[in-house]
Amino acid sequence: MAEGTKRRTVLVTGAAVLAVPLAACGGNKSGSNESSGRTLGDTGEIPEGGGKVFKDQKVVVTQPAKGDFKAFSAICTHEGCTVSRVADGTIDCPCHGSRFHIADGSVAHGPAKRPLPPKSIKVKGNSIQLA
């Protein structure tokens, strides 16, 4: 019987060891985006014809025309660097010089070949939130 007890101990221990990593990888089961509804900033922070990079949220918000706010991923589609600034009508990546149009995220200057993916935002009063 001692042998059977050892086997059960090993099996229970093995199951317990496996349960911990599985629980850690479970993630958000609802499928919702944890960043959703989070306030990025104030509309006054986004200059007309320019924009602002929110590095922590990996989002860049632009205002191509007065009151028209757009948002894009701040991750460059070339090699995954985070864009660093918005200037002269483009969203600029510091790594290899890619630039993207503030109005639609399309490539203005390579080496990137794909546009920045759009992000959903809501403007409530003067507050810009991730949707």
Buried (B, 14 or more C-beta within 10 A) or exposed (E): EEEEEEEEEEEEEEEEEEEEEEEEEEEEEEEEEEBEEBEBBEBEBBEEBBBBBBEEBBBBBBBBEEEEBBBBBBBBBBEEBBBBBBEEBBBBBEBEEBBBBBEEBEBBEEBBEEBBEEBEBBBEEEEBBBE
